[in-house]
């Protein structure tokens, strides 16, 4: 028996109000999965954009050293 079949079997024994709660929970899970997928896709595109923007910069001469950016408190 598949998971969906087992859920359906249990769902049929519940009163209508409880079935509505289950439906609400399923819709919540669907929306959360959609949001996570959209966020993941956005991160992939963001990483791609940054990688594309920085392409070739690793070959450029360094204009500043670590000594240039360290703050001195003497």
PyMOL Python script that loads the backbone (N, CA, C, O; Angstrom):
from pymol import cmd

cmd.read_pdbstr("""\
ATOM      1  N   UNK A   1       0.847  -1.168   0.000  1.00  0.00           N
ATOM      2  CA  UNK A   1       0.000   0.000   0.000  1.00  0.00           C
ATOM      3  C   UNK A   1       0.903   1.245   0.000  1.00  0.00           C
ATOM      4  O   UNK A   1       1.854   1.334   0.776  1.00  0.00           O
ATOM      5  N   UNK A   2       0.594   2.180  -0.864  1.00  0.00           N
ATOM      6  CA  UNK A   2       1.390   3.405  -0.946  1.00  0.00           C
ATOM      7  C   UNK A   2       1.034   4.340   0.212  1.00  0.00           C
ATOM      8  O   UNK A   2       0.023   4.158   0.890  1.00  0.00           O
ATOM      9  N   UNK A   3       1.868   5.321   0.415  1.00  0.00           N
ATOM     10  CA  UNK A   3       1.626   6.306   1.465  1.00  0.00           C
ATOM     11  C   UNK A   3       0.319   7.051   1.211  1.00  0.00           C
ATOM     12  O   UNK A   3      -0.470   7.265   2.132  1.00  0.00           O
ATOM     13  N   UNK A   4       0.093   7.443  -0.034  1.00  0.00           N
ATOM     14  CA  UNK A   4      -1.140   8.165  -0.377  1.00  0.00           C
ATOM     15  C   UNK A   4      -2.370   7.318  -0.075  1.00  0.00           C
ATOM     16  O   UNK A   4      -3.372   7.833   0.422  1.00  0.00           O
ATOM     17  N   UNK A   5      -2.301   6.037  -0.368  1.00  0.00           N
ATOM     18  CA  UNK A   5      -3.433   5.145  -0.097  1.00  0.00           C
ATOM     19  C   UNK A   5      -3.672   5.016   1.405  1.00  0.00           C
ATOM     20  O   UNK A   5      -4.818   5.000   1.854  1.00  0.00           O
ATOM     21  N   UNK A   6      -2.595   4.925   2.181  1.00  0.00           N
ATOM     22  CA  UNK A   6      -2.727   4.819   3.637  1.00  0.00           C
ATOM     23  C   UNK A   6      -3.334   6.099   4.214  1.00  0.00           C
ATOM     24  O   UNK A   6      -4.188   6.044   5.098  1.00  0.00           O
ATOM     25  N   UNK A   7      -2.890   7.242   3.712  1.00  0.00           N
ATOM     26  CA  UNK A   7      -3.453   8.522   4.172  1.00  0.00           C
ATOM     27  C   UNK A   7      -4.937   8.590   3.832  1.00  0.00           C
ATOM     28  O   UNK A   7      -5.756   8.972   4.668  1.00  0.00           O
ATOM     29  N   UNK A   8      -5.275   8.219   2.607  1.00  0.00           N
ATOM     30  CA  UNK A   8      -6.672   8.259   2.172  1.00  0.00           C
ATOM     31  C   UNK A   8      -7.542   7.342   3.032  1.00  0.00           C
ATOM     32  O   UNK A   8      -8.669   7.695   3.379  1.00  0.00           O
ATOM     33  N   UNK A   9      -7.022   6.177   3.369  1.00  0.00           N
ATOM     34  CA  UNK A   9      -7.772   5.223   4.199  1.00  0.00           C
ATOM     35  C   UNK A   9      -8.076   5.838   5.576  1.00  0.00           C
ATOM     36  O   UNK A   9      -9.198   5.739   6.072  1.00  0.00           O
ATOM     37  N   UNK A  10      -7.074   6.467   6.179  1.00  0.00           N
ATOM     38  CA  UNK A  10      -7.270   7.104   7.484  1.00  0.00           C
ATOM     39  C   UNK A  10      -8.187   8.318   7.354  1.00  0.00           C
ATOM     40  O   UNK A  10      -9.030   8.564   8.217  1.00  0.00           O
ATOM     41  N   UNK A  11      -8.017   9.070   6.276  1.00  0.00           N
ATOM     42  CA  UNK A  11      -8.801  10.282   6.067  1.00  0.00           C
ATOM     43  C   UNK A  11     -10.292   9.981   5.980  1.00  0.00           C
ATOM     44  O   UNK A  11     -11.115  10.750   6.477  1.00  0.00           O
ATOM     45  N   UNK A  12     -10.633   8.883   5.361  1.00  0.00           N
ATOM     46  CA  UNK A  12     -12.044   8.503   5.196  1.00  0.00           C
ATOM     47  C   UNK A  12     -12.741   8.242   6.534  1.00  0.00           C
ATOM     48  O   UNK A  12     -13.963   8.354   6.633  1.00  0.00           O
ATOM     49  N   UNK A  13     -11.961   7.894   7.560  1.00  0.00           N
ATOM     50  CA  UNK A  13     -12.559   7.600   8.863  1.00  0.00           C
ATOM     51  C   UNK A  13     -12.781   8.852   9.707  1.00  0.00           C
ATOM     52  O   UNK A  13     -13.469   8.800  10.726  1.00  0.00           O
ATOM     53  N   UNK A  14     -12.203   9.971   9.288  1.00  0.00           N
ATOM     54  CA  UNK A  14     -12.312  11.209  10.056  1.00  0.00           C
ATOM     55  C   UNK A  14     -13.603  11.951   9.740  1.00  0.00           C
ATOM     56  O   UNK A  14     -14.135  11.826   8.637  1.00  0.00           O
ATOM     57  N   UNK A  15     -14.108  12.718  10.693  1.00  0.00           N
ATOM     58  CA  UNK A  15     -15.287  13.549  10.414  1.00  0.00           C
ATOM     59  C   UNK A  15     -14.895  14.676   9.443  1.00  0.00           C
ATOM     60  O   UNK A  15     -13.715  14.968   9.250  1.00  0.00           O
ATOM     61  N   UNK A  16     -15.910  15.293   8.845  1.00  0.00           N
ATOM     62  CA  UNK A  16     -15.685  16.311   7.819  1.00  0.00           C
ATOM     63  C   UNK A  16     -14.823  17.467   8.340  1.00  0.00           C
ATOM     64  O   UNK A  16     -13.971  17.973   7.609  1.00  0.00           O
ATOM     65  N   UNK A  17     -15.028  17.884   9.571  1.00  0.00           N
ATOM     66  CA  UNK A  17     -14.242  19.005  10.120  1.00  0.00           C
ATOM     67  C   UNK A  17     -12.756  18.655  10.204  1.00  0.00           C
ATOM     68  O   UNK A  17     -11.902  19.498   9.927  1.00  0.00           O
ATOM     69  N   UNK A  18     -12.450  17.427  10.581  1.00  0.00           N
ATOM     70  CA  UNK A  18     -11.059  16.987  10.655  1.00  0.00           C
ATOM     71  C   UNK A  18     -10.465  16.851   9.248  1.00  0.00           C
ATOM     72  O   UNK A  18      -9.284  17.127   9.041  1.00  0.00           O
ATOM     73  N   UNK A  19     -11.285  16.425   8.288  1.00  0.00           N
ATOM     74  CA  UNK A  19     -10.816  16.335   6.907  1.00  0.00           C
ATOM     75  C   UNK A  19     -10.446  17.719   6.377  1.00  0.00           C
ATOM     76  O   UNK A  19      -9.477  17.858   5.630  1.00  0.00           O
ATOM     77  N   UNK A  20     -11.216  18.751   6.759  1.00  0.00           N
ATOM     78  CA  UNK A  20     -10.892  20.117   6.350  1.00  0.00           C
ATOM     79  C   UNK A  20      -9.556  20.566   6.966  1.00  0.00           C
ATOM     80  O   UNK A  20      -8.775  21.264   6.321  1.00  0.00           O
ATOM     81  N   UNK A  21      -9.304  20.162   8.210  1.00  0.00           N
ATOM     82  CA  UNK A  21      -8.023  20.478   8.848  1.00  0.00           C
ATOM     83  C   UNK A  21      -6.873  19.824   8.097  1.00  0.00           C
ATOM     84  O   UNK A  21      -5.826  20.439   7.890  1.00  0.00           O
ATOM     85  N   UNK A  22      -7.072  18.583   7.694  1.00  0.00           N
ATOM     86  CA  UNK A  22      -6.042  17.874   6.927  1.00  0.00           C
ATOM     87  C   UNK A  22      -5.808  18.597   5.605  1.00  0.00           C
ATOM     88  O   UNK A  22      -4.662  18.792   5.200  1.00  0.00           O
ATOM     89  N   UNK A  23      -6.880  18.992   4.935  1.00  0.00           N
ATOM     90  CA  UNK A  23      -6.759  19.730   3.676  1.00  0.00           C
ATOM     91  C   UNK A  23      -5.995  21.033   3.888  1.00  0.00           C
ATOM     92  O   UNK A  23      -5.127  21.380   3.087  1.00  0.00           O
ATOM     93  N   UNK A  24      -6.309  21.751   4.954  1.00  0.00           N
ATOM     94  CA  UNK A  24      -5.612  22.996   5.271  1.00  0.00           C
ATOM     95  C   UNK A  24      -4.124  22.741   5.475  1.00  0.00           C
ATOM     96  O   UNK A  24      -3.288  23.506   4.993  1.00  0.00           O
ATOM     97  N   UNK A  25      -3.792  21.669   6.186  1.00  0.00           N
ATOM     98  CA  UNK A  25      -2.391  21.333   6.429  1.00  0.00           C
ATOM     99  C   UNK A  25      -1.681  20.965   5.133  1.00  0.00           C
ATOM    100  O   UNK A  25      -0.537  21.366   4.922  1.00  0.00           O
ATOM    101  N   UNK A  26      -2.336  20.216   4.273  1.00  0.00           N
ATOM    102  CA  UNK A  26      -1.749  19.839   2.982  1.00  0.00           C
ATOM    103  C   UNK A  26      -1.483  21.094   2.144  1.00  0.00           C
ATOM    104  O   UNK A  26      -0.436  21.201   1.505  1.00  0.00           O
ATOM    105  N   UNK A  27      -2.415  22.033   2.144  1.00  0.00           N
ATOM    106  CA  UNK A  27      -2.225  23.277   1.398  1.00  0.00           C
ATOM    107  C   UNK A  27      -1.067  24.096   1.974  1.00  0.00           C
ATOM    108  O   UNK A  27      -0.307  24.720   1.233  1.00  0.00           O
ATOM    109  N   UNK A  28      -0.943  24.086   3.303  1.00  0.00           N
ATOM    110  CA  UNK A  28       0.186  24.758   3.948  1.00  0.00           C
ATOM    111  C   UNK A  28       1.505  24.129   3.503  1.00  0.00           C
ATOM    112  O   UNK A  28       2.449  24.842   3.163  1.00  0.00           O
ATOM    113  N   UNK A  29       1.572  22.797   3.503  1.00  0.00           N
ATOM    114  CA  UNK A  29       2.796  22.110   3.076  1.00  0.00           C
ATOM    115  C   UNK A  29       3.133  22.439   1.626  1.00  0.00           C
ATOM    116  O   UNK A  29       4.298  22.658   1.294  1.00  0.00           O
ATOM    117  N   UNK A  30       2.127  22.476   0.768  1.00  0.00           N
ATOM    118  CA  UNK A  30       2.346  22.814  -0.644  1.00  0.00           C
ATOM    119  C   UNK A  30       2.910  24.226  -0.783  1.00  0.00           C
ATOM    120  O   UNK A  30       3.855  24.446  -1.542  1.00  0.00           O
ATOM    121  N   UNK A  31       2.339  25.175  -0.059  1.00  0.00           N
ATOM    122  CA  UNK A  31       2.805  26.562  -0.180  1.00  0.00           C
ATOM    123  C   UNK A  31       4.228  26.709   0.364  1.00  0.00           C
ATOM    124  O   UNK A  31       5.033  27.456  -0.193  1.00  0.00           O
ATOM    125  N   UNK A  32       4.536  26.001   1.444  1.00  0.00           N
ATOM    126  CA  UNK A  32       5.883  26.065   2.007  1.00  0.00           C
ATOM    127  C   UNK A  32       6.905  25.477   1.043  1.00  0.00           C
ATOM    128  O   UNK A  32       7.988  26.036   0.866  1.00  0.00           O
ATOM    129  N   UNK A  33       6.567  24.355   0.420  1.00  0.00           N
ATOM    130  CA  UNK A  33       7.481  23.742  -0.549  1.00  0.00           C
ATOM    131  C   UNK A  33       7.681  24.654  -1.753  1.00  0.00           C
ATOM    132  O   UNK A  33       8.784  24.738  -2.293  1.00  0.00           O
ATOM    133  N   UNK A  34       6.617  25.340  -2.178  1.00  0.00           N
ATOM    134  CA  UNK A  34       6.725  26.263  -3.304  1.00  0.00           C
ATOM    135  C   UNK A  34       7.645  27.430  -2.945  1.00  0.00           C
ATOM    136  O   UNK A  34       8.497  27.823  -3.741  1.00  0.00           O
ATOM    137  N   UNK A  35       7.468  27.982  -1.741  1.00  0.00           N
ATOM    138  CA  UNK A  35       8.316  29.090  -1.290  1.00  0.00           C
ATOM    139  C   UNK A  35       9.780  28.666  -1.218  1.00  0.00           C
ATOM    140  O   UNK A  35      10.664  29.414  -1.636  1.00  0.00           O
ATOM    141  N   UNK A  36      10.039  27.474  -0.691  1.00  0.00           N
ATOM    142  CA  UNK A  36      11.416  26.989  -0.598  1.00  0.00           C
ATOM    143  C   UNK A  36      12.020  26.791  -1.979  1.00  0.00           C
ATOM    144  O   UNK A  36      13.189  27.112  -2.195  1.00  0.00           O
ATOM    145  N   UNK A  37      11.240  26.268  -2.915  1.00  0.00           N
ATOM    146  CA  UNK A  37      11.735  26.070  -4.279  1.00  0.00           C
ATOM    147  C   UNK A  37      12.037  27.408  -4.939  1.00  0.00           C
ATOM    148  O   UNK A  37      13.045  27.547  -5.632  1.00  0.00           O
ATOM    149  N   UNK A  38      11.166  28.398  -4.726  1.00  0.00           N
ATOM    150  CA  UNK A  38      11.395  29.722  -5.299  1.00  0.00           C
ATOM    151  C   UNK A  38      12.629  30.373  -4.689  1.00  0.00           C
ATOM    152  O   UNK A  38      13.407  31.012  -5.398  1.00  0.00           O
ATOM    153  N   UNK A  39      12.816  30.217  -3.384  1.00  0.00           N
ATOM    154  CA  UNK A  39      13.987  30.784  -2.709  1.00  0.00           C
ATOM    155  C   UNK A  39      15.268  30.129  -3.224  1.00  0.00           C
ATOM    156  O   UNK A  39      16.270  30.802  -3.463  1.00  0.00           O
ATOM    157  N   UNK A  40      15.220  28.798  -3.391  1.00  0.00           N
ATOM    158  CA  UNK A  40      16.386  28.080  -3.891  1.00  0.00           C
ATOM    159  C   UNK A  40      16.724  28.524  -5.315  1.00  0.00           C
ATOM    160  O   UNK A  40      17.893  28.722  -5.647  1.00  0.00           O
ATOM    161  N   UNK A  41      15.708  28.678  -6.144  1.00  0.00           N
ATOM    162  CA  UNK A  41      15.930  29.130  -7.516  1.00  0.00           C
ATOM    163  C   UNK A  41      16.530  30.533  -7.528  1.00  0.00           C
ATOM    164  O   UNK A  41      17.420  30.830  -8.326  1.00  0.00           O
ATOM    165  N   UNK A  42      16.038  31.391  -6.641  1.00  0.00           N
ATOM    166  CA  UNK A  42      16.565  32.752  -6.545  1.00  0.00           C
ATOM    167  C   UNK A  42      18.036  32.736  -6.143  1.00  0.00           C
ATOM    168  O   UNK A  42      18.828  33.511  -6.679  1.00  0.00           O
ATOM    169  N   UNK A  43      18.413  31.864  -5.207  1.00  0.00           N
ATOM    170  CA  UNK A  43      19.811  31.766  -4.791  1.00  0.00           C
ATOM    171  C   UNK A  43      20.696  31.263  -5.920  1.00  0.00           C
ATOM    172  O   UNK A  43      21.829  31.718  -6.076  1.00  0.00           O
ATOM    173  N   UNK A  44      20.180  30.324  -6.706  1.00  0.00           N
ATOM    174  CA  UNK A  44      20.948  29.813  -7.845  1.00  0.00           C
ATOM    175  C   UNK A  44      21.211  30.940  -8.840  1.00  0.00           C
ATOM    176  O   UNK A  44      22.333  31.104  -9.321  1.00  0.00           O
ATOM    177  N   UNK A  45      20.166  31.717  -9.147  1.00  0.00           N
ATOM    178  CA  UNK A  45      20.328  32.825 -10.093  1.00  0.00           C
ATOM    179  C   UNK A  45      21.249  33.897  -9.522  1.00  0.00           C
ATOM    180  O   UNK A  45      22.050  34.477 -10.255  1.00  0.00           O
ATOM    181  N   UNK A  46      21.146  34.163  -8.238  1.00  0.00           N
ATOM    182  CA  UNK A  46      22.005  35.155  -7.600  1.00  0.00           C
ATOM    183  C   UNK A  46      23.464  34.726  -7.684  1.00  0.00           C
ATOM    184  O   UNK A  46      24.334  35.536  -8.007  1.00  0.00           O
ATOM    185  N   UNK A  47      23.732  33.466  -7.395  1.00  0.00           N
ATOM    186  CA  UNK A  47      25.094  32.936  -7.484  1.00  0.00           C
ATOM    187  C   UNK A  47      25.603  33.010  -8.920  1.00  0.00           C
ATOM    188  O   UNK A  47      26.750  33.389  -9.157  1.00  0.00           O
ATOM    189  N   UNK A  48      24.759  32.651  -9.869  1.00  0.00           N
ATOM    190  CA  UNK A  48      25.128  32.712 -11.282  1.00  0.00           C
ATOM    191  C   UNK A  48      25.458  34.145 -11.684  1.00  0.00           C
ATOM    192  O   UNK A  48      26.440  34.385 -12.387  1.00  0.00           O
ATOM    193  N   UNK A  49      24.644  35.089 -11.241  1.00  0.00           N
ATOM    194  CA  UNK A  49      24.846  36.495 -11.570  1.00  0.00           C
ATOM    195  C   UNK A  49      26.172  36.995 -11.007  1.00  0.00           C
ATOM    196  O   UNK A  49      26.931  37.665 -11.709  1.00  0.00           O
ATOM    197  N   UNK A  50      26.455  36.677  -9.752  1.00  0.00           N
ATOM    198  CA  UNK A  50      27.702  37.096  -9.132  1.00  0.00           C
ATOM    199  C   UNK A  50      28.901  36.465  -9.825  1.00  0.00           C
ATOM    200  O   UNK A  50      29.904  37.135 -10.073  1.00  0.00           O
ATOM    201  N   UNK A  51      28.799  35.185 -10.135  1.00  0.00           N
ATOM    202  CA  UNK A  51      29.878  34.493 -10.833  1.00  0.00           C
ATOM    203  C   UNK A  51      30.132  35.130 -12.194  1.00  0.00           C
ATOM    204  O   UNK A  51      31.282  35.319 -12.589  1.00  0.00           O
ATOM    205  N   UNK A  52      29.071  35.459 -12.902  1.00  0.00           N
ATOM    206  CA  UNK A  52      29.210  36.092 -14.218  1.00  0.00           C
ATOM    207  C   UNK A  52      29.833  37.479 -14.094  1.00  0.00           C
ATOM    208  O   UNK A  52      30.677  37.859 -14.906  1.00  0.00           O
ATOM    209  N   UNK A  53      29.420  38.229 -13.087  1.00  0.00           N
ATOM    210  CA  UNK A  53      29.938  39.579 -12.897  1.00  0.00           C
ATOM    211  C   UNK A  53      31.418  39.566 -12.532  1.00  0.00           C
ATOM    212  O   UNK A  53      32.156  40.475 -12.913  1.00  0.00           O
ATOM    213  N   UNK A  54      31.858  38.554 -11.806  1.00  0.00           N
ATOM    214  CA  UNK A  54      33.242  38.488 -11.343  1.00  0.00           C
ATOM    215  C   UNK A  54      34.168  37.760 -12.319  1.00  0.00           C
ATOM    216  O   UNK A  54      35.377  37.693 -12.097  1.00  0.00           O
ATOM    217  N   UNK A  55      33.606  37.219 -13.390  1.00  0.00           N
ATOM    218  CA  UNK A  55      34.401  36.448 -14.345  1.00  0.00           C
ATOM    219  C   UNK A  55      35.554  37.297 -14.886  1.00  0.00           C
ATOM    220  O   UNK A  55      35.346  38.419 -15.349  1.00  0.00           O
ATOM    221  N   UNK A  56      36.756  36.754 -14.821  1.00  0.00           N
ATOM    222  CA  UNK A  56      37.936  37.420 -15.348  1.00  0.00           C
ATOM    223  C   UNK A  56      38.636  38.306 -14.342  1.00  0.00           C
ATOM    224  O   UNK A  56      39.777  38.704 -14.578  1.00  0.00           O
ATOM    225  N   UNK A  57      38.008  38.626 -13.242  1.00  0.00           N
ATOM    226  CA  UNK A  57      38.614  39.519 -12.256  1.00  0.00           C
ATOM    227  C   UNK A  57      39.771  38.857 -11.508  1.00  0.00           C
ATOM    228  O   UNK A  57      40.642  39.546 -10.978  1.00  0.00           O
ATOM    229  N   UNK A  58      39.782  37.525 -11.462  1.00  0.00           N
ATOM    230  CA  UNK A  58      40.858  36.844 -10.742  1.00  0.00           C
ATOM    231  C   UNK A  58      42.213  37.076 -11.414  1.00  0.00           C
ATOM    232  O   UNK A  58      43.253  36.901 -10.779  1.00  0.00           O
ATOM    233  N   UNK A  59      42.209  37.466 -12.687  1.00  0.00           N
ATOM    234  CA  UNK A  59      43.448  37.714 -13.414  1.00  0.00           C
ATOM    235  C   UNK A  59      43.933  39.151 -13.275  1.00  0.00           C
ATOM    236  O   UNK A  59      45.043  39.473 -13.699  1.00  0.00           O
ATOM    237  N   UNK A  60      43.112  40.016 -12.686  1.00  0.00           N
ATOM    238  CA  UNK A  60      43.485  41.415 -12.545  1.00  0.00           C
ATOM    239  C   UNK A  60      44.494  41.609 -11.426  1.00  0.00           C
ATOM    240  O   UNK A  60      44.530  40.843 -10.463  1.00  0.00           O
ATOM    241  N   UNK A  61      45.315  42.646 -11.565  1.00  0.00           N
ATOM    242  CA  UNK A  61      46.312  42.978 -10.557  1.00  0.00           C
ATOM    243  C   UNK A  61      45.616  43.518  -9.310  1.00  0.00           C
ATOM    244  O   UNK A  61      44.646  44.270  -9.404  1.00  0.00           O
ATOM    245  N   UNK A  62      46.121  43.128  -8.147  1.00  0.00           N
ATOM    246  CA  UNK A  62      45.559  43.601  -6.878  1.00  0.00           C
ATOM    247  C   UNK A  62      45.959  45.059  -6.675  1.00  0.00           C
ATOM    248  O   UNK A  62      47.142  45.390  -6.745  1.00  0.00           O
ATOM    249  N   UNK A  63      44.994  45.926  -6.426  1.00  0.00           N
ATOM    250  CA  UNK A  63      45.275  47.341  -6.223  1.00  0.00           C
ATOM    251  C   UNK A  63      45.643  47.651  -4.774  1.00  0.00           C
ATOM    252  O   UNK A  63      46.355  48.618  -4.503  1.00  0.00           O
ATOM    253  N   UNK A  64      45.159  46.831  -3.850  1.00  0.00           N
ATOM    254  CA  UNK A  64      45.400  47.060  -2.444  1.00  0.00           C
ATOM    255  C   UNK A  64      45.892  45.779  -1.793  1.00  0.00           C
ATOM    256  O   UNK A  64      45.548  44.679  -2.225  1.00  0.00           O
ATOM    257  N   UNK A  65      46.704  45.932  -0.745  1.00  0.00           N
ATOM    258  CA  UNK A  65      47.166  44.781   0.026  1.00  0.00           C
ATOM    259  C   UNK A  65      46.413  44.760   1.355  1.00  0.00           C
ATOM    260  O   UNK A  65      45.665  45.689   1.658  1.00  0.00           O
ATOM    261  N   UNK A  66      46.603  43.719   2.137  1.00  0.00           N
ATOM    262  CA  UNK A  66      45.978  43.649   3.453  1.00  0.00           C
ATOM    263  C   UNK A  66      46.445  44.792   4.348  1.00  0.00           C
ATOM    264  O   UNK A  66      45.683  45.284   5.180  1.00  0.00           O
ATOM    265  N   UNK A  67      47.694  45.214   4.180  1.00  0.00           N
ATOM    266  CA  UNK A  67      48.227  46.318   4.978  1.00  0.00           C
ATOM    267  C   UNK A  67      47.462  47.604   4.697  1.00  0.00           C
ATOM    268  O   UNK A  67      47.323  48.450   5.581  1.00  0.00           O
ATOM    269  N   UNK A  68      46.967  47.758   3.481  1.00  0.00           N
ATOM    270  CA  UNK A  68      46.215  48.963   3.114  1.00  0.00           C
ATOM    271  C   UNK A  68      44.847  49.029   3.806  1.00  0.00           C
ATOM    272  O   UNK A  68      44.331  50.117   4.062  1.00  0.00           O
ATOM    273  N   UNK A  69      44.280  47.894   4.099  1.00  0.00           N
ATOM    274  CA  UNK A  69      42.928  47.904   4.647  1.00  0.00           C
ATOM    275  C   UNK A  69      42.881  47.685   6.164  1.00  0.00           C
ATOM    276  O   UNK A  69      41.819  47.836   6.768  1.00  0.00           O
ATOM    277  N   UNK A  70      44.002  47.336   6.782  1.00  0.00           N
ATOM    278  CA  UNK A  70      44.017  47.151   8.222  1.00  0.00           C
ATOM    279  C   UNK A  70      44.047  48.501   8.907  1.00  0.00           C
ATOM    280  O   UNK A  70      44.776  49.405   8.497  1.00  0.00           O
ATOM    281  N   UNK A  71      43.253  48.627   9.945  1.00  0.00           N
ATOM    282  CA  UNK A  71      43.165  49.878  10.687  1.00  0.00           C
ATOM    283  C   UNK A  71      44.203  49.863  11.800  1.00  0.00           C
ATOM    284  O   UNK A  71      44.382  48.849  12.475  1.00  0.00           O
ATOM    285  N   UNK A  72      44.870  50.962  11.987  1.00  0.00           N
ATOM    286  CA  UNK A  72      45.908  51.051  13.003  1.00  0.00           C
ATOM    287  C   UNK A  72      45.402  51.875  14.176  1.00  0.00           C
ATOM    288  O   UNK A  72      44.833  52.948  13.975  1.00  0.00           O
ATOM    289  N   UNK A  73      45.598  51.392  15.395  1.00  0.00           N
ATOM    290  CA  UNK A  73      45.155  52.073  16.600  1.00  0.00           C
ATOM    291  C   UNK A  73      46.365  52.422  17.493  1.00  0.00           C
ATOM    292  O   UNK A  73      46.389  52.047  18.665  1.00  0.00           O
ATOM    293  N   UNK A  74      47.336  53.113  16.965  1.00  0.00           N
ATOM    294  CA  UNK A  74      48.499  53.448  17.790  1.00  0.00           C
ATOM    295  C   UNK A  74      48.529  54.894  18.170  1.00  0.00           C
ATOM    296  O   UNK A  74      49.446  55.331  18.865  1.00  0.00           O
TER     297      UNK A  74
END
""", "prot")
cmd.dss("prot")
cmd.show_as("cartoon", "prot")
cmd.util.cbc("prot")
cmd.orient("prot")
